[in-house]
Amino acid sequence: MCASTHVPAGMPPDIQQLIREERSLRQPQQQLPDEPAFEGTEKRIEIDFACSGKESDLGARVISRAMWDKILALCECTIVSHRVLKRFDAYILSESSLFVCADKIIIKTCGTTLLLQGLRTLL
């Protein structure tokens, strides 16, 4: 027997099996793909604004597409699509969604995004 499968004599059969299984786990496994199997947890930032009346009726909706591109680049995601609706702007991101209302911003992402990286620029 080769050393990797040898089990000391006198061991109970169930212990012998555990030793064999443990040793087989130490053997080199086939090469795993470069892509990570786990994408990361869902992350959500929701910011509510209190408007003083001096601001535009658009509130947070005045933030330009160029500024969102900059903020989201810091978070390591990109805008795939953008739609302006009556009450809010909706963005489809490379890893989820962004909703911008006059008094609220909601960013929901999953995967490898780093939402907190863009928070300082946003605020």
Secondary structure, 3 states (H helix, E strand, C coil): CCCCCCCCCCCCHHHHHHHHHHHHHHCCCCCCCCCCCCCCCCEEEEEECCCCCCCCCCHHHHCCHHHHHHHHHHCCCCEEEEEECCCEEEEEECCEEEEEECCEEEEEECCCCCHHHHHHHHC
